[in-house]
Amino acid sequence: MAPKKVFGIVLAGGEGKRLMPLTADRAKPAVPFGGNFRLIDFALSNLVNSGLQKIVVLTQYKSHSLDRHVAETWRMEGLLGSYVASVPAQQRLGKRWFAGSADAILQSLNLLRDERPDIVVVVGADHVYRMDFHQMVEAHIASGRSATVAAIRQPIGLADQFGVIQVADDDPTKIEALLEKPKDAVGLADSPGEILASMGNYVFDADALVDAVLRDGQIETSNHDMGGDIVPDFVARGDAGVYDLQRNDVPGSNERDRYYWRDVGTIDSFFDAHMDLIAPVPVFNLYNQDWPIFNQQTNLPPAKFVRDANGNTGSTVDSLVSLGCLVSGAQVERSMIGPWCSIDSGAKVLDSIVFERAAIGAGATVNRAILDKDVVIAPGAQVGVDREADEARGFTVTESGITVVGKGVKVDA
């Protein structure tokens, strides 16, 4: 039997309103993460590591930096017919934007008609995780069903934060119902304290997906959403299965990060995911060479840590510091520092995330903050120390006390 032709679709058209102001000037999947990466790099790395050779990224809002990143970073071997291509909203069905993730696929059916795949893998662009989709595709084919939803086990107490998958009593791989953030979820038969939460990753038989989005496009009351409309259609017809992430064995993973998955759709979850990276024993391990997360490789010098003019050495502990950075007699603790940053004498950067080309002046303090690209913190200035002062300057401050400074802002003392 000839191998199945598998095609990958990455849904990257969302606005990312809950990540403002980080999405004020860029698409959500283009938000920097983990120093040198963009959020979309995790989805694309999983697909490429899984053996997919033809992948499209459906974009829409503020997509310039995302399109450029895909074009510059994800250059596949054209001679072998491999590609990762960014596809903007084409308005093939009228002068309108995508009305939802299912409508994005509906408006892009020309891509499926051109490639004529047997199987389509559809994933979101803004989750941090590792997953071997080849194993999920094999399970999907073996199931004989037309749709398969990836799911991760979560404590039952968190059920009201997720789309919960209820499985059939006689078949734990068949989806009986989808429950949106239920208050009264029932635990799994083999683990009463856990539920299956949808990861937003799907595998479809190509012809069944085309049929589903075409029918959905005719329903005026539909939200045209993959998780909210398309998958429930398959469930209602008894044709949807679930793929428990516990079945997935990613090379190089360890017990601590084997089933890690985080939706970084809010400032707090974005911040917490970074803290997972910099933990002394990381909850998510960037150093897995057997399943690498790929990113843009630019020509940058190594990070440099030097004494200041007075001979003070400073310290950098429990932190990740990217290439091109210069830390001079400063204190950096439990922080993520992006490329080309400078942190001057006596400055303190604590529990913070700093994007590319930020400059933190001598004696300044940055505490529980996120600094976007090209932010300048003047000598002696403070961010994340006085909530009222930060809010008075127009900075976003979350309920948990994380201060966000937008791109290119200069903070005076």
PAVOKOL-91152 format. One record per residue (C-alpha): x, y, z. Coordinates in Angstrom, 1 decimal. Each point is the difference from the previous one (the first is absolute). Layout:
BEGIN
((X, Y, Z))
...
***
This chain:
BEGIN
((0.0, 0.0, 0.0))
((1.3, 3.5, -1.0))
((0.7, 2.3, 3.0))
((-2.6, 2.6, 0.8))
((0.7, 3.5, -1.2))
((-0.2, 2.3, 3.0))
((-0.4, 3.7, -0.2))
((0.4, 2.5, 2.9))
((-2.0, 3.1, 0.7))
((1.0, 2.4, 2.8))
((-2.8, 2.4, 1.0))
((1.8, 3.3, 0.7))
((-2.7, 2.6, -0.6))
((-1.2, 0.9, 3.5))
((0.3, 3.6, 1.3))
((1.4, -1.0, 3.4))
((-1.9, 2.8, 1.9))
((0.8, -1.6, 3.4))
((3.7, 0.4, -0.6))
((-0.2, 3.7, -0.6))
((2.2, 2.1, -0.1))
((2.4, -2.7, -1.3))
((-2.4, -0.5, -3.0))
((-0.5, 3.7, -0.6))
((2.4, -0.1, -3.0))
((0.3, -3.7, -0.8))
((-2.0, -3.1, -0.4))
((-0.3, -2.2, 3.0))
((2.0, -2.9, -1.5))
((2.8, 2.5, -0.7))
((0.4, 1.0, 3.7))
((3.6, -0.8, 1.1))
((0.3, -2.9, 2.4))
((2.9, -1.5, 1.8))
((2.6, 2.5, -1.2))
((0.6, -1.0, -3.6))
((-3.3, -1.6, -0.9))
((-3.4, 1.1, -1.2))
((-3.1, -1.7, 1.3))
((-0.7, -1.6, -3.4))
((3.4, -1.7, 0.0))
((-1.3, -2.7, 2.5))
((-2.9, -1.0, -2.3))
((2.2, 0.0, -3.1))
((2.8, -1.9, 1.7))
((-2.4, -2.7, 1.1))
((-1.4, -0.4, -3.5))
((3.4, -0.1, -1.7))
((1.5, -2.3, 2.6))
((-3.0, -2.3, -0.6))
((0.9, -0.3, -3.7))
((-2.5, 2.3, -1.6))
((1.5, 1.6, -3.1))
((-2.8, 2.2, -1.2))
((-1.3, 2.6, 2.4))
((-1.9, 3.2, -0.3))
((-0.5, 2.8, 2.5))
((-3.3, 1.8, -0.3))
((0.5, 3.6, 1.1))
((-2.2, 3.1, 0.3))
((0.5, 2.7, 2.6))
((3.2, 2.1, 0.1))
((1.8, -2.8, -1.7))
((3.1, 1.7, -1.5))
((2.5, -1.0, 2.7))
((-1.5, -3.5, 0.0))
((0.1, -0.4, -3.7))
((3.6, 1.2, 0.0))
((1.0, -2.3, 2.8))
((-1.5, -3.0, -1.9))
((1.7, 1.0, -3.2))
((3.4, 0.6, 1.6))
((0.1, -2.9, 2.5))
((-2.0, -2.8, -1.5))
((1.7, -0.6, -3.3))
((-0.5, -3.6, -1.0))
((1.5, -1.9, -2.9))
((-1.9, 1.0, -3.1))
((1.6, -2.7, -2.2))
((-1.7, -2.6, 2.0))
((-3.4, 1.8, -0.1))
((0.2, 1.0, 3.7))
((-1.1, 3.4, 1.2))
((-1.4, 2.0, 2.9))
((-2.0, 2.8, -1.6))
((-1.8, 3.0, 1.6))
((-3.4, 0.5, -1.7))
((-1.8, 3.3, 0.8))
((-3.8, 0.4, -0.1))
((-0.7, -0.1, -3.8))
((-3.7, 1.0, 0.0))
((-0.8, -2.7, -2.5))
((-3.6, -0.2, 1.1))
((-0.6, 3.8, 0.2))
((1.5, 3.1, 1.4))
((0.1, -1.1, 3.6))
((2.4, -1.2, 2.7))
((0.0, -3.4, 1.5))
((-3.1, -0.4, 2.1))
((1.6, -2.8, 2.1))
((2.5, -2.8, -0.2))
((-2.3, -2.2, -2.1))
((-0.7, 2.9, -2.3))
((3.8, 0.4, -0.4))
((0.2, -3.5, -1.3))
((-3.2, 0.5, -2.2))
((1.6, 3.0, -1.6))
((3.2, -1.9, -0.6))
((-1.4, -3.2, -1.5))
((2.0, 0.7, -3.2))
((3.1, -1.1, 2.0))
((-1.6, -3.5, 0.6))
((-1.2, -0.2, -3.5))
((3.6, 0.7, -1.3))
((1.7, -2.5, 2.3))
((-2.8, -2.7, 0.2))
((1.1, -1.5, 3.3))
((-1.6, -3.0, 1.7))
((0.4, 1.4, 3.5))
((0.0, 3.5, 1.4))
((1.6, 1.0, 3.3))
((-1.4, 3.3, 1.4))
((1.8, 1.7, 2.9))
((-0.1, 3.3, 1.8))
((3.0, 2.3, -0.1))
((0.3, 1.2, 3.6))
((0.5, -3.0, 2.3))
((3.2, -1.1, 1.6))
((0.5, -3.8, -0.1))
((1.7, -2.9, -1.7))
((-2.0, -2.6, -1.9))
((0.7, -2.6, -2.7))
((-2.8, 0.4, -2.4))
((1.1, -3.1, -2.0))
((-1.1, -2.1, 2.9))
((-3.4, 1.8, 0.1))
((-0.5, -0.4, -3.7))
((0.7, -3.8, 0.3))
((-2.5, -0.3, 2.8))
((-2.6, 2.0, -2.0))
((0.4, -2.3, -3.0))
((-0.3, -3.1, 2.2))
((-3.2, 1.4, 1.6))
((-1.9, 0.1, -3.3))
((-1.6, 3.3, 1.1))
((0.0, 3.2, -2.1))
((1.1, 2.3, 2.8))
((2.4, -0.3, 3.0))
((0.5, 2.6, 2.7))
((3.2, 0.2, 2.1))
((-0.6, 0.2, 3.7))
((2.1, 0.4, 3.1))
((-0.9, -1.1, 3.5))
((-0.7, 2.7, 2.5))
((-1.1, 0.0, 3.7))
((-3.8, -0.1, 0.2))
((0.1, 3.2, 2.1))
((1.1, 1.9, -3.1))
((-2.7, -1.3, -2.2))
((-1.8, 3.3, -0.1))
((3.0, 1.5, -1.8))
((0.0, -2.4, -3.0))
((-2.1, -1.5, -2.7))
((-0.5, -3.5, 1.5))
((-0.3, -3.2, -2.0))
((-2.4, -2.6, 1.4))
((0.7, -3.5, -1.4))
((-2.4, -2.8, -0.6))
((-0.4, -2.5, 2.8))
((0.8, -3.0, -2.2))
((2.8, 1.6, -2.0))
((2.5, 2.5, 1.6))
((1.2, 1.1, -3.4))
((-3.4, 1.1, -1.3))
((-1.3, 3.5, 0.8))
((-3.5, -0.1, 1.5))
((-0.4, 3.7, 0.7))
((1.9, 3.3, 0.1))
((-0.5, 2.1, 3.1))
((1.0, 3.7, 0.0))
((1.5, 0.9, 3.4))
((-2.3, -2.2, 2.0))
((-0.6, 0.6, 3.8))
((-1.0, -3.7, 0.6))
((2.4, -2.0, -2.1))
((0.3, -3.7, 0.7))
((3.5, -1.5, 0.3))
((1.5, -2.7, -2.2))
((-0.8, -3.6, 0.7))
((3.7, -0.9, 0.4))
((0.8, 3.2, 1.9))
((-3.0, 1.6, 1.8))
((2.0, 3.1, 0.9))
((0.7, 1.0, -3.6))
((-1.8, 1.1, -3.1))
((1.0, 0.1, -3.7))
((0.5, 3.6, -1.2))
((0.1, 0.8, -3.7))
((3.4, 1.2, -1.1))
((-1.4, 1.7, -3.2))
((1.9, -2.4, -2.2))
((-2.0, -2.2, -2.5))
((0.5, -2.6, -2.6))
((-2.6, -0.5, -2.8))
((-0.6, -2.1, -3.0))
((0.4, 2.7, -2.7))
((-3.2, -0.6, -1.8))
((-2.0, 0.0, 3.3))
((1.6, 3.3, 1.0))
((-0.9, 1.6, -3.3))
((-3.6, -1.2, 0.2))
((-0.3, 1.3, 3.6))
((1.3, 3.5, -0.6))
((-2.1, 0.3, -3.2))
((-3.2, -0.9, 1.9))
((1.0, 2.2, 2.9))
((0.5, 2.9, -2.4))
((-3.7, -0.2, -0.9))
((-1.2, 0.3, 3.6))
((-0.6, 3.7, 0.8))
((-0.2, -0.5, 3.8))
((3.3, -1.9, 0.2))
((3.1, 1.7, 1.5))
((2.0, -1.9, -2.6))
((2.4, -1.2, 2.7))
((2.0, -3.3, -0.2))
((-0.5, -0.9, 3.6))
((-3.4, 1.4, 0.5))
((-1.7, -1.0, -3.3))
((1.9, -2.4, -2.2))
((1.1, -2.5, 2.6))
((-3.5, -0.1, 1.7))
((-1.4, -0.9, -3.4))
((2.2, -3.0, -0.2))
((-0.8, -0.9, 3.6))
((-3.8, 0.2, -0.7))
((0.5, -2.5, -2.9))
((2.0, -2.4, 2.2))
((3.1, 0.6, -2.2))
((2.4, 1.6, 2.4))
((2.8, -1.6, 2.1))
((2.3, 1.3, 2.7))
((3.8, -0.4, 0.1))
((1.3, 0.1, 3.6))
((3.4, 1.7, 0.1))
((1.1, -2.7, 2.4))
((0.2, -2.3, -3.0))
((2.5, 2.3, -1.6))
((3.7, -0.7, 0.5))
((2.2, 2.9, -1.1))
((3.7, -0.9, -0.3))
((2.2, 1.6, 2.6))
((-2.9, 0.9, 2.3))
((0.3, -0.6, 3.8))
((-2.6, -0.6, 2.7))
((0.0, 3.6, 0.9))
((-0.9, 1.5, -3.4))
((-1.4, -3.1, -1.9))
((-3.6, 1.3, 0.2))
((0.6, 3.7, 0.2))
((-2.5, 2.2, -1.8))
((-0.9, 3.6, 0.7))
((-2.3, 2.4, -1.7))
((1.8, 3.4, 0.2))
((-3.0, 2.1, -0.9))
((0.2, 2.3, 2.9))
((2.7, 2.2, 1.6))
((0.0, -2.2, 3.1))
((0.2, -3.3, -1.8))
((2.7, 1.5, -2.3))
((2.0, 1.0, 3.0))
((-0.5, -3.3, 1.8))
((1.2, -1.9, -3.0))
((3.2, 1.9, 0.0))
((0.5, -0.8, 3.7))
((-0.4, -3.7, -1.0))
((2.9, 0.4, -2.4))
((2.4, 1.6, 2.5))
((-0.7, -2.3, 2.9))
((3.3, -1.7, 1.2))
((-1.5, -3.3, -1.2))
((-2.2, 1.4, -2.9))
((-3.6, -1.0, -0.2))
((0.4, 0.4, -3.7))
((3.5, -1.0, -1.3))
((1.3, 2.1, -2.9))
((3.1, -2.1, -0.1))
((-1.5, -3.2, -1.5))
((2.3, -0.6, -3.0))
((-2.1, -3.0, -1.1))
((-3.1, 2.2, -0.6))
((1.4, 3.5, -0.6))
((-2.1, 3.2, 0.0))
((1.3, 1.8, -3.1))
((0.3, 3.8, -0.2))
((1.6, 2.7, -2.0))
((3.8, -0.3, -0.1))
((1.5, 3.4, -0.2))
((3.6, 1.0, 0.1))
((0.4, 1.3, 3.6))
((3.0, 0.0, 2.4))
((-0.1, -2.0, 3.2))
((-1.6, 1.5, 3.1))
((2.6, 1.8, 2.1))
((0.2, 0.5, 3.7))
((2.5, 2.6, 1.2))
((1.0, 2.1, 3.1))
((-1.1, 3.6, -0.1))
((2.3, 3.0, 0.0))
((0.4, -0.4, 3.8))
((0.9, -3.6, -0.1))
((-3.4, -1.3, 1.2))
((-0.8, -3.4, -1.4))
((-3.7, -0.2, 0.4))
((-1.7, -3.4, -0.2))
((-2.3, -1.9, -2.4))
((-1.8, -3.1, 1.5))
((-3.0, -2.1, -1.0))
((-0.3, 1.8, -3.2))
((0.2, -0.4, -3.8))
((2.0, 2.6, -1.8))
((-0.1, 0.1, -3.8))
((2.8, 0.7, -2.5))
((1.2, 3.6, -0.5))
((-0.7, 1.1, 3.6))
((2.4, 2.0, 2.1))
((-0.5, -0.2, 3.8))
((2.4, 2.4, 1.8))
((0.2, -0.2, 3.8))
((-3.8, -0.6, 0.2))
((-2.2, -2.4, 2.0))
((-2.2, -2.3, -2.1))
((-2.1, -2.6, 1.7))
((-2.8, -2.4, -1.2))
((-0.3, 1.9, -3.2))
((-0.1, -0.5, -3.8))
((2.2, 2.4, -2.0))
((-0.5, 0.3, -3.7))
((2.6, 0.7, -2.7))
((2.1, 3.2, -0.1))
((-1.0, 1.3, 3.4))
((2.3, 2.1, 2.2))
((-0.3, 0.1, 3.8))
((2.3, 2.5, 1.7))
((1.8, 0.4, 3.3))
((-2.0, -0.5, 3.1))
((-3.3, -0.7, -1.8))
((-2.3, -2.7, 1.3))
((-2.1, -2.2, -2.2))
((-2.1, -2.4, 2.1))
((-2.7, -2.5, -1.1))
((-0.4, 1.7, -3.3))
((-0.2, -0.6, -3.8))
((2.0, 2.4, -2.2))
((-0.4, 0.0, -3.8))
((2.5, 0.9, -2.7))
((2.2, 3.1, 0.1))
((-1.2, 1.3, 3.4))
((2.4, 2.2, 1.8))
((-0.1, 0.2, 3.8))
((2.0, 2.9, 1.5))
((2.3, 0.1, 3.0))
((-1.7, -0.4, 3.3))
((-3.4, -0.7, -1.5))
((-2.4, -2.7, 1.4))
((-2.3, -2.2, -2.0))
((-2.1, -2.4, 2.1))
((-2.7, -2.4, -1.1))
((-0.3, 1.8, -3.4))
((-0.1, -0.7, -3.7))
((2.0, 2.5, -2.2))
((-0.8, -0.1, -3.7))
((2.5, 0.6, -2.7))
((2.1, 3.2, 0.0))
((-1.2, 1.1, 3.5))
((2.5, 2.4, 1.7))
((0.1, 0.1, 3.8))
((1.8, 3.2, 1.0))
((2.7, -0.2, 2.7))
((-1.6, -0.2, 3.5))
((-3.5, -0.6, -1.4))
((-2.4, -2.6, 1.4))
((-2.5, -2.3, -1.6))
((-2.1, -2.5, 2.0))
((0.9, 1.5, 3.3))
((-2.9, 2.4, 0.5))
((-3.3, -1.1, -1.5))
((-1.7, 3.4, 0.1))
((3.0, 1.6, -1.6))
((0.0, -2.5, -2.8))
((-3.7, 0.4, -0.6))
((0.3, 3.8, 0.0))
((2.6, -0.3, -2.8))
((-2.5, -2.0, -2.1))
((1.6, -3.4, 0.4))
((-2.1, -3.2, 0.1))
((0.0, -1.6, 3.5))
((-1.7, -3.3, 0.5))
((-2.0, -0.9, 3.1))
((3.0, -2.2, 1.1))
((2.3, 3.0, -0.3))
((1.9, -0.6, -3.3))
((0.8, 3.3, -1.7))
((0.3, 0.1, -3.8))
((1.8, 2.8, -1.8))
((-0.8, 0.2, -3.7))
((2.3, 0.1, -3.0))
((2.5, 2.9, -0.2))
((-1.1, 1.7, 3.2))
((2.5, 2.1, 1.9))
((-0.4, -0.1, 3.8))
((1.5, 3.0, 1.8))
((1.1, 0.1, 3.6))
***
